[in-house]
Amino acid sequence: MNRLRSGIAALSLFALGQPQLAAAQACVSEAELASLFIYSMPSALESARNTCNGILQPDGFLATGTPRMINQYAALQAEAWPEAKRALLLFADASGPTGSRAEMRNLNTTEVLRSLPDDVARPLADAMVMQKVAEEIRPENCQNIERVARAIAPIAPRDAAALVATIMSMVGINEPQVCGAPQ
């Protein structure tokens, strides 16, 4: 179960880091998690592919199978963006150290993202996802990431996103908490 959870996180929300939740933080819905998964998959897959290049086989799934998968998810990004943006902001609000200049920078980043028009905020969000994925991937995780991507590839993007959001709700995402998730 840990490997599955790690792989899913690597392909979806690990791009958002390990946020720390304030007590009054709003919850994120499974629909918002699913939208965030759909929205972030193209950037996360591209970043994983780049980061794992040279570690995995050149004819493996990340090298050969992800372009089609990236296109499938990219086709749904505009539709997923409104809910994905709310989820991204909830995670950004919950992330970072507290009580320091870093908190002020985090608040400013969140407020800037919140205030930007979508045509400017989306490329910024894409870059944030790619950077965070690249930072979080360790070489020893590349095989598991490839296995999870290969397993998810045949599943329709909306169905894969709903599955991942349900699993995340069941395993206990607490930062921010999933609305209505079993405790």
C-alpha positions as CSV (number, residue, x, y, z in Angstrom):
1,M,0.0,0.0,0.0
2,N,2.9,2.3,0.8
3,R,4.3,1.9,-2.7
4,L,1.0,2.5,-4.4
5,R,0.5,5.6,-2.2
6,S,4.0,6.9,-3.0
7,G,3.6,6.3,-6.7
8,I,0.2,8.1,-6.8
9,A,1.6,11.0,-4.8
10,A,4.6,11.2,-7.1
11,L,2.4,11.5,-10.2
12,S,-0.1,13.9,-8.7
13,L,0.2,15.8,-5.6
14,F,3.8,15.4,-4.5
15,A,4.3,18.3,-6.8
16,L,2.7,20.3,-4.2
17,G,5.2,19.3,-1.4
18,Q,4.4,18.4,2.1
19,P,2.1,21.2,3.3
20,Q,1.6,22.2,6.9
21,L,-2.0,23.0,7.8
22,A,-3.3,25.8,9.9
23,A,-6.2,24.8,12.2
24,A,-8.7,27.0,10.4
25,Q,-7.7,25.8,6.9
26,A,-10.6,24.9,4.5
27,C,-10.9,21.4,3.3
28,V,-10.4,20.2,-0.3
29,S,-13.1,18.1,-2.0
30,E,-12.5,14.9,-3.8
31,A,-13.7,16.6,-7.0
32,E,-11.1,19.3,-6.5
33,L,-8.4,16.7,-5.9
34,A,-9.5,14.9,-9.1
35,S,-9.4,18.2,-11.0
36,L,-5.9,18.9,-9.6
37,F,-4.8,15.5,-10.6
38,I,-6.0,16.0,-14.2
39,Y,-4.6,19.5,-14.4
40,S,-1.2,18.7,-13.0
41,M,-0.6,15.4,-14.8
42,P,0.9,16.8,-18.1
43,S,3.4,18.9,-16.1
44,A,4.1,16.2,-13.6
45,L,4.6,13.5,-16.2
46,E,6.9,15.7,-18.3
47,S,8.9,16.6,-15.2
48,A,9.2,13.0,-14.1
49,R,10.2,12.0,-17.6
50,N,12.9,14.6,-17.7
51,T,14.1,13.8,-14.2
52,C,14.2,10.1,-14.8
53,N,15.8,10.4,-18.2
54,G,19.0,8.3,-18.1
55,I,17.9,6.3,-15.1
56,L,15.2,4.2,-16.8
57,Q,15.3,2.2,-20.0
58,P,15.2,4.5,-23.1
59,D,12.3,2.3,-24.4
60,G,10.4,2.2,-21.1
61,F,7.0,3.7,-20.6
62,L,8.1,7.1,-19.3
63,A,10.2,7.5,-22.4
64,T,7.7,6.2,-25.0
65,G,4.2,6.1,-23.5
66,T,3.8,9.4,-21.8
67,P,3.4,11.7,-24.8
68,R,0.0,10.1,-25.5
69,M,-0.9,10.2,-21.8
70,I,0.2,13.9,-21.5
71,N,-2.0,14.8,-24.5
72,Q,-5.1,13.0,-23.0
73,Y,-4.8,14.9,-19.8
74,A,-3.8,18.2,-21.5
75,A,-7.1,18.0,-23.4
76,L,-9.0,18.3,-20.1
77,Q,-6.9,21.0,-18.4
78,A,-9.1,23.9,-19.3
79,E,-12.1,22.2,-17.9
80,A,-10.3,21.1,-14.8
81,W,-8.6,24.4,-14.1
82,P,-11.3,26.2,-11.9
83,E,-11.4,23.4,-9.3
84,A,-7.7,22.6,-9.7
85,K,-6.9,26.2,-9.0
86,R,-8.9,26.2,-5.8
87,A,-7.2,22.9,-4.7
88,L,-3.8,24.3,-5.6
89,L,-4.5,27.5,-3.6
90,L,-5.6,25.4,-0.6
91,F,-2.3,23.4,-0.8
92,A,-0.3,26.5,-1.2
93,D,-2.0,28.2,1.7
94,A,-1.2,25.2,3.8
95,S,2.5,24.9,2.7
96,G,5.7,26.3,4.0
97,P,7.2,27.1,7.3
98,T,5.3,29.3,9.7
99,G,6.3,32.5,11.3
100,S,9.2,33.5,9.0
101,R,10.0,35.4,5.9
102,A,9.3,32.2,4.0
103,E,5.7,32.4,5.3
104,M,5.4,35.9,3.9
105,R,6.8,34.8,0.6
106,N,4.3,31.9,0.6
107,L,1.4,34.2,1.4
108,N,2.5,36.6,-1.4
109,T,2.8,33.7,-3.9
110,T,-0.6,32.5,-3.0
111,E,-2.1,35.9,-3.2
112,V,-0.4,36.6,-6.5
113,L,-1.7,33.3,-7.9
114,R,-5.2,34.1,-6.6
115,S,-5.2,37.5,-8.1
116,L,-3.7,36.8,-11.5
117,P,-5.9,36.2,-14.6
118,D,-6.2,32.5,-15.5
119,D,-4.2,32.9,-18.7
120,V,-1.2,34.1,-16.6
121,A,-1.8,31.9,-13.5
122,R,-2.0,28.6,-15.4
123,P,1.5,28.8,-16.9
124,L,2.8,29.8,-13.4
125,A,1.0,26.8,-11.9
126,D,2.5,24.5,-14.6
127,A,6.0,25.8,-13.8
128,M,5.4,25.3,-10.1
129,V,4.3,21.7,-10.6
130,M,7.2,20.9,-12.9
131,Q,9.7,22.4,-10.4
132,K,8.2,20.7,-7.4
133,V,8.1,17.3,-9.1
134,A,11.7,17.6,-10.1
135,E,12.7,18.6,-6.6
136,E,10.8,15.6,-5.0
137,I,11.8,12.8,-7.3
138,R,14.7,10.7,-6.1
139,P,16.3,8.3,-8.6
140,E,15.2,5.3,-6.6
141,N,11.6,6.4,-7.2
142,C,11.7,6.5,-11.0
143,Q,10.8,2.8,-11.4
144,N,7.8,3.1,-9.2
145,I,6.7,6.3,-11.0
146,E,7.0,4.5,-14.3
147,R,5.0,1.5,-13.0
148,V,2.2,3.7,-11.7
149,A,2.1,5.8,-14.9
150,R,1.9,2.5,-17.0
151,A,-0.9,1.2,-14.8
152,I,-2.9,4.4,-15.0
153,A,-2.4,5.0,-18.7
154,P,-5.2,2.7,-20.0
155,I,-7.7,4.3,-17.6
156,A,-9.7,7.2,-18.9
157,P,-8.3,10.4,-17.3
158,R,-11.5,11.3,-15.4
159,D,-11.8,7.8,-14.0
160,A,-8.1,7.7,-13.0
161,A,-8.5,11.1,-11.3
162,A,-11.6,10.0,-9.4
163,L,-9.8,6.8,-8.3
164,V,-6.7,8.7,-7.1
165,A,-8.9,11.3,-5.3
166,T,-10.9,8.5,-3.6
167,I,-7.7,6.7,-2.5
168,M,-6.2,10.0,-1.2
169,S,-9.4,10.6,0.8
170,M,-9.3,7.1,2.3
171,V,-5.6,7.2,3.2
172,G,-5.9,10.4,5.0
173,I,-4.7,13.6,3.4
174,N,-4.7,16.1,6.3
175,E,-3.0,19.1,4.9
176,P,-5.5,20.3,3.8
177,Q,-8.0,17.8,4.9
178,V,-10.3,16.1,2.4
179,C,-13.9,17.3,3.0
180,G,-16.1,14.5,4.3
181,A,-13.2,12.0,4.4
182,P,-13.4,9.3,7.1
183,Q,-11.3,10.2,10.1
